[in-house]
Amino acid sequence: SPTETGELLRELAQPVVDSMDILQEKISVFSKLHNTSFSIGICQGIEHFVRQKDMDTFSPSGTSVQITIEEHSYDVCETLVANGSMTAAVISGPVQNPRLVTIDLFRRQRFALMRRDNPLASKDLIHISDLKGHRLVLNINNRCYKTFCSLCQSRGFEPIVHRVGDTSTVYNMCSEQDYVGISIDFIVQNLWQSYPNVIARPIDFHEISYPVSLIVSPSQYSRKIVQALISHITQAVNDIHQFDLHDPSFPSFQT
């Protein structure tokens, strides 16, 4: 138990302790608001759209800016942006945290992969209901997986799904075990020529697509330099997106 002198010390010292806490908090906020070093997150699987060389060209009004790209899972990206450890992140799938500033960038085409002798190969466009009864193999994150299962259930069936960790395994299982795989256009284009007995068919874009979004820390969003950074990232990501869509070498996957 404190003595009378100890009680006096506590009474007199408390305002000093409180003021130090306030000082520390204000310095921390000030530091973040004037920081020109930024960490940008990228969700695993979409490295294609966020390149360090594009970030290195960001220099608003001659300001020296350092940008570091970090790769994480979508949920870690959301957590780090929410707590201010990262300024922004480019992620795939629906955003779960309502506190984050979310900017929709684009949606990409999903494709169904199957052997050429599979009945689905005769279709020009695959619908979710066409997948009923087929063994499916997916390399997909948890959020997109839940969305996919809900879509199947809304059409009256439970999907038969085997989940794997990479697209090569998806192709192997389609090629060797007659599974039907689901992947995304920009991932499919890197592998389809290596599996001549596997064909790709687009899945109805209106039923399921592949969303890519930019999430931004709400505590940093209003800064002018962060607004400029958002515009820079958005432009760089969309330039790659549009180049893919108009590149003559980008395969249509339909033959």
TISE-374899 format. One record per residue (C-alpha): residue number from 1; x, y, z. Coordinates in nm, 2 decimals. Example, Ala and Ser with C-alpha at 12.3 -4.5 7.8 and 13.67 -1.06 7.14 Angstrom:
residues 2
+-----+--------+--------+--------+
|   n |      x |      y |      z |
+-----+--------+--------+--------+
|   1 |   1.23 |  -0.45 |   0.78 |
|   2 |   1.37 |  -0.11 |   0.71 |
+-----+--------+--------+--------+
END
This chain:
residues 255
+-----+--------+--------+--------+
|   n |      x |      y |      z |
+-----+--------+--------+--------+
|   1 |   0.00 |   0.00 |   0.00 |
|   2 |   0.14 |   0.34 |  -0.09 |
|   3 |   0.24 |   0.58 |   0.19 |
|   4 |   0.10 |   0.93 |   0.22 |
|   5 |   0.40 |   1.05 |   0.02 |
|   6 |   0.34 |   0.77 |  -0.24 |
|   7 |  -0.02 |   0.88 |  -0.28 |
|   8 |   0.10 |   1.24 |  -0.34 |
|   9 |   0.35 |   1.12 |  -0.59 |
|  10 |   0.08 |   0.93 |  -0.78 |
|  11 |  -0.15 |   1.23 |  -0.78 |
|  12 |   0.12 |   1.47 |  -0.91 |
|  13 |   0.27 |   1.22 |  -1.16 |
|  14 |  -0.05 |   1.10 |  -1.32 |
|  15 |  -0.09 |   1.41 |  -1.55 |
|  16 |   0.27 |   1.38 |  -1.65 |
|  17 |   0.22 |   1.01 |  -1.75 |
|  18 |  -0.10 |   1.10 |  -1.93 |
|  19 |   0.07 |   1.38 |  -2.12 |
|  20 |   0.35 |   1.14 |  -2.23 |
|  21 |   0.10 |   0.89 |  -2.36 |
|  22 |  -0.08 |   1.17 |  -2.56 |
|  23 |   0.26 |   1.30 |  -2.69 |
|  24 |   0.36 |   0.95 |  -2.80 |
|  25 |   0.02 |   0.90 |  -2.98 |
|  26 |   0.04 |   1.23 |  -3.15 |
|  27 |   0.40 |   1.18 |  -3.27 |
|  28 |   0.30 |   0.84 |  -3.40 |
|  29 |   0.01 |   0.98 |  -3.60 |
|  30 |   0.22 |   1.27 |  -3.72 |
|  31 |   0.49 |   1.03 |  -3.84 |
|  32 |   0.24 |   0.83 |  -4.03 |
|  33 |   0.09 |   1.13 |  -4.19 |
|  34 |   0.43 |   1.26 |  -4.31 |
|  35 |   0.58 |   0.93 |  -4.40 |
|  36 |   0.70 |   0.88 |  -4.76 |
|  37 |   0.78 |   0.51 |  -4.73 |
|  38 |   0.49 |   0.29 |  -4.82 |
|  39 |   0.43 |  -0.08 |  -4.80 |
|  40 |   0.19 |  -0.21 |  -5.06 |
|  41 |   0.04 |  -0.56 |  -5.02 |
|  42 |  -0.04 |  -0.80 |  -5.29 |
|  43 |  -0.26 |  -1.11 |  -5.26 |
|  44 |  -0.10 |  -1.44 |  -5.36 |
|  45 |  -0.19 |  -1.53 |  -5.71 |
|  46 |  -0.21 |  -1.19 |  -5.87 |
|  47 |   0.15 |  -1.09 |  -5.87 |
|  48 |   0.11 |  -1.04 |  -6.25 |
|  49 |  -0.07 |  -0.71 |  -6.19 |
|  50 |   0.16 |  -0.54 |  -5.93 |
|  51 |   0.52 |  -0.50 |  -6.04 |
|  52 |   0.80 |  -0.33 |  -5.84 |
|  53 |   0.92 |  -0.15 |  -6.15 |
|  54 |   0.58 |   0.02 |  -6.19 |
|  55 |   0.59 |   0.13 |  -5.82 |
|  56 |   0.95 |   0.27 |  -5.86 |
|  57 |   0.82 |   0.53 |  -6.11 |
|  58 |   0.60 |   0.69 |  -5.85 |
|  59 |   0.75 |   1.03 |  -5.76 |
|  60 |   0.48 |   1.30 |  -5.70 |
|  61 |   0.61 |   1.66 |  -5.74 |
|  62 |   0.96 |   1.53 |  -5.72 |
|  63 |   0.91 |   1.39 |  -5.37 |
|  64 |   1.14 |   1.10 |  -5.28 |
|  65 |   0.92 |   0.81 |  -5.22 |
|  66 |   1.01 |   0.45 |  -5.13 |
|  67 |   0.75 |   0.17 |  -5.20 |
|  68 |   0.79 |  -0.19 |  -5.09 |
|  69 |   0.57 |  -0.47 |  -5.22 |
|  70 |   0.48 |  -0.75 |  -4.97 |
|  71 |   0.30 |  -1.07 |  -5.07 |
|  72 |   0.05 |  -1.21 |  -4.83 |
|  73 |  -0.27 |  -1.40 |  -4.82 |
|  74 |  -0.59 |  -1.20 |  -4.87 |
|  75 |  -0.69 |  -1.21 |  -4.50 |
|  76 |  -0.34 |  -1.10 |  -4.39 |
|  77 |  -0.35 |  -0.81 |  -4.64 |
|  78 |  -0.68 |  -0.69 |  -4.50 |
|  79 |  -0.55 |  -0.71 |  -4.14 |
|  80 |  -0.23 |  -0.52 |  -4.22 |
|  81 |  -0.41 |  -0.25 |  -4.41 |
|  82 |  -0.67 |  -0.22 |  -4.13 |
|  83 |  -0.41 |  -0.17 |  -3.85 |
|  84 |  -0.21 |   0.07 |  -4.06 |
|  85 |   0.10 |  -0.15 |  -4.11 |
|  86 |   0.04 |  -0.13 |  -4.48 |
|  87 |  -0.10 |   0.17 |  -4.68 |
|  88 |  -0.28 |  -0.04 |  -4.94 |
|  89 |  -0.31 |  -0.38 |  -5.09 |
|  90 |  -0.43 |  -0.53 |  -5.42 |
|  91 |  -0.64 |  -0.84 |  -5.34 |
|  92 |  -0.87 |  -1.09 |  -5.51 |
|  93 |  -1.21 |  -1.19 |  -5.39 |
|  94 |  -1.47 |  -1.00 |  -5.19 |
|  95 |  -1.35 |  -0.76 |  -4.92 |
|  96 |  -1.47 |  -0.85 |  -4.58 |
|  97 |  -1.37 |  -0.56 |  -4.36 |
|  98 |  -1.62 |  -0.27 |  -4.40 |
|  99 |  -1.38 |  -0.02 |  -4.24 |
| 100 |  -1.14 |  -0.04 |  -4.53 |
| 101 |  -1.17 |   0.19 |  -4.83 |
| 102 |  -1.23 |  -0.04 |  -5.13 |
| 103 |  -1.18 |   0.05 |  -5.49 |
| 104 |  -1.30 |  -0.20 |  -5.75 |
| 105 |  -1.03 |  -0.23 |  -6.02 |
| 106 |  -1.16 |  -0.50 |  -6.26 |
| 107 |  -1.30 |  -0.85 |  -6.30 |
| 108 |  -1.14 |  -1.12 |  -6.50 |
| 109 |  -1.28 |  -1.43 |  -6.68 |
| 110 |  -1.29 |  -1.76 |  -6.51 |
| 111 |  -1.25 |  -2.07 |  -6.72 |
| 112 |  -1.34 |  -2.44 |  -6.69 |
| 113 |  -1.07 |  -2.69 |  -6.79 |
| 114 |  -1.15 |  -3.04 |  -6.91 |
| 115 |  -1.02 |  -3.31 |  -7.13 |
| 116 |  -1.12 |  -3.28 |  -7.49 |
| 117 |  -1.33 |  -3.60 |  -7.47 |
| 118 |  -1.53 |  -3.46 |  -7.17 |
| 119 |  -1.90 |  -3.38 |  -7.26 |
| 120 |  -1.85 |  -3.02 |  -7.14 |
| 121 |  -1.59 |  -2.96 |  -7.41 |
| 122 |  -1.87 |  -2.94 |  -7.67 |
| 123 |  -2.01 |  -2.62 |  -7.50 |
| 124 |  -1.90 |  -2.27 |  -7.60 |
| 125 |  -2.00 |  -2.13 |  -7.26 |
| 126 |  -2.01 |  -2.31 |  -6.93 |
| 127 |  -2.28 |  -2.23 |  -6.67 |
| 128 |  -2.26 |  -2.32 |  -6.30 |
| 129 |  -2.54 |  -2.57 |  -6.34 |
| 130 |  -2.34 |  -2.75 |  -6.61 |
| 131 |  -2.09 |  -2.85 |  -6.34 |
| 132 |  -2.34 |  -3.07 |  -6.15 |
| 133 |  -2.22 |  -3.42 |  -6.11 |
| 134 |  -1.86 |  -3.35 |  -6.23 |
| 135 |  -1.56 |  -3.40 |  -6.01 |
| 136 |  -1.41 |  -3.06 |  -5.97 |
| 137 |  -1.05 |  -2.95 |  -5.89 |
| 138 |  -0.99 |  -2.60 |  -5.77 |
| 139 |  -0.69 |  -2.38 |  -5.66 |
| 140 |  -0.90 |  -2.11 |  -5.49 |
| 141 |  -0.89 |  -1.91 |  -5.17 |
| 142 |  -1.14 |  -1.97 |  -4.90 |
| 143 |  -1.36 |  -1.67 |  -4.97 |
| 144 |  -1.40 |  -1.74 |  -5.34 |
| 145 |  -1.45 |  -2.11 |  -5.25 |
| 146 |  -1.74 |  -2.02 |  -5.03 |
| 147 |  -1.89 |  -1.80 |  -5.30 |
| 148 |  -1.86 |  -2.08 |  -5.55 |
| 149 |  -2.02 |  -2.34 |  -5.32 |
| 150 |  -2.31 |  -2.09 |  -5.25 |
| 151 |  -2.36 |  -2.05 |  -5.63 |
| 152 |  -2.38 |  -2.42 |  -5.68 |
| 153 |  -2.62 |  -2.47 |  -5.39 |
| 154 |  -2.84 |  -2.19 |  -5.53 |
| 155 |  -2.87 |  -2.41 |  -5.84 |
| 156 |  -2.97 |  -2.71 |  -5.64 |
| 157 |  -2.66 |  -2.92 |  -5.60 |
| 158 |  -2.35 |  -2.97 |  -5.38 |
| 159 |  -2.03 |  -2.94 |  -5.58 |
| 160 |  -1.78 |  -3.24 |  -5.56 |
| 161 |  -1.46 |  -3.04 |  -5.50 |
| 162 |  -1.10 |  -3.14 |  -5.45 |
| 163 |  -0.89 |  -2.84 |  -5.35 |
| 164 |  -0.52 |  -2.81 |  -5.44 |
| 165 |  -0.24 |  -2.55 |  -5.40 |
| 166 |  -0.13 |  -2.48 |  -5.75 |
| 167 |  -0.26 |  -2.46 |  -6.11 |
| 168 |  -0.02 |  -2.72 |  -6.24 |
| 169 |  -0.19 |  -2.98 |  -6.02 |
| 170 |  -0.53 |  -2.86 |  -6.15 |
| 171 |  -0.41 |  -2.93 |  -6.51 |
| 172 |  -0.26 |  -3.27 |  -6.42 |
| 173 |  -0.58 |  -3.39 |  -6.25 |
| 174 |  -0.79 |  -3.27 |  -6.55 |
| 175 |  -0.55 |  -3.43 |  -6.79 |
| 176 |  -0.49 |  -3.77 |  -6.61 |
| 177 |  -0.80 |  -3.82 |  -6.40 |
| 178 |  -1.08 |  -3.65 |  -6.60 |
| 179 |  -1.15 |  -3.38 |  -6.33 |
| 180 |  -1.30 |  -3.05 |  -6.44 |
| 181 |  -1.08 |  -2.76 |  -6.32 |
| 182 |  -1.16 |  -2.39 |  -6.27 |
| 183 |  -0.90 |  -2.12 |  -6.32 |
| 184 |  -0.85 |  -1.76 |  -6.43 |
| 185 |  -0.76 |  -1.64 |  -6.78 |
| 186 |  -0.42 |  -1.49 |  -6.69 |
| 187 |  -0.31 |  -1.80 |  -6.51 |
| 188 |  -0.44 |  -2.04 |  -6.77 |
| 189 |  -0.25 |  -1.87 |  -7.05 |
| 190 |   0.08 |  -1.98 |  -6.89 |
| 191 |   0.00 |  -2.35 |  -6.90 |
| 192 |  -0.26 |  -2.44 |  -7.15 |
| 193 |  -0.01 |  -2.52 |  -7.43 |
| 194 |   0.17 |  -2.78 |  -7.21 |
| 195 |  -0.15 |  -3.00 |  -7.19 |
| 196 |  -0.27 |  -3.06 |  -7.55 |
| 197 |  -0.55 |  -3.30 |  -7.43 |
| 198 |  -0.70 |  -3.03 |  -7.20 |
| 199 |  -0.93 |  -2.76 |  -7.33 |
| 200 |  -1.06 |  -2.44 |  -7.17 |
| 201 |  -1.41 |  -2.30 |  -7.19 |
| 202 |  -1.52 |  -1.97 |  -7.05 |
| 203 |  -1.76 |  -1.97 |  -6.75 |
| 204 |  -2.05 |  -1.73 |  -6.78 |
| 205 |  -1.91 |  -1.40 |  -6.67 |
| 206 |  -2.24 |  -1.29 |  -6.52 |
| 207 |  -2.25 |  -1.60 |  -6.29 |
| 208 |  -1.90 |  -1.59 |  -6.15 |
| 209 |  -1.60 |  -1.38 |  -6.23 |
| 210 |  -1.27 |  -1.30 |  -6.07 |
| 211 |  -1.27 |  -0.96 |  -5.89 |
| 212 |  -0.96 |  -0.76 |  -5.81 |
| 213 |  -0.98 |  -0.47 |  -5.57 |
| 214 |  -0.75 |  -0.21 |  -5.41 |
| 215 |  -0.80 |  -0.17 |  -5.03 |
| 216 |  -0.67 |   0.14 |  -4.85 |
| 217 |  -0.60 |   0.22 |  -4.49 |
| 218 |  -0.88 |   0.45 |  -4.37 |
| 219 |  -0.64 |   0.64 |  -4.15 |
| 220 |  -0.42 |   0.73 |  -4.45 |
| 221 |  -0.67 |   0.76 |  -4.73 |
| 222 |  -0.72 |   1.14 |  -4.71 |
| 223 |  -0.35 |   1.22 |  -4.75 |
| 224 |  -0.27 |   1.39 |  -5.08 |
| 225 |   0.03 |   1.17 |  -5.14 |
| 226 |  -0.17 |   0.86 |  -5.07 |
| 227 |  -0.44 |   0.98 |  -5.31 |
| 228 |  -0.17 |   1.02 |  -5.57 |
| 229 |  -0.04 |   0.67 |  -5.49 |
| 230 |  -0.38 |   0.52 |  -5.52 |
| 231 |  -0.42 |   0.68 |  -5.87 |
| 232 |  -0.07 |   0.55 |  -5.96 |
| 233 |  -0.14 |   0.19 |  -5.85 |
| 234 |  -0.49 |   0.19 |  -6.02 |
| 235 |  -0.34 |   0.31 |  -6.35 |
| 236 |  -0.05 |   0.06 |  -6.34 |
| 237 |  -0.27 |  -0.23 |  -6.26 |
| 238 |  -0.53 |  -0.14 |  -6.52 |
| 239 |  -0.27 |  -0.09 |  -6.78 |
| 240 |  -0.16 |  -0.45 |  -6.74 |
| 241 |  -0.52 |  -0.57 |  -6.73 |
| 242 |  -0.60 |  -0.39 |  -7.06 |
| 243 |  -0.28 |  -0.50 |  -7.22 |
| 244 |  -0.37 |  -0.86 |  -7.16 |
| 245 |  -0.72 |  -0.82 |  -7.30 |
| 246 |  -0.59 |  -0.66 |  -7.62 |
| 247 |  -0.26 |  -0.85 |  -7.67 |
| 248 |  -0.29 |  -1.05 |  -7.99 |
| 249 |  -0.09 |  -1.33 |  -7.83 |
| 250 |  -0.34 |  -1.36 |  -7.54 |
| 251 |  -0.51 |  -1.70 |  -7.62 |
| 252 |  -0.88 |  -1.72 |  -7.65 |
| 253 |  -0.88 |  -2.08 |  -7.50 |
| 254 |  -1.17 |  -2.17 |  -7.72 |
| 255 |  -1.01 |  -2.40 |  -7.98 |
+-----+--------+--------+--------+
END
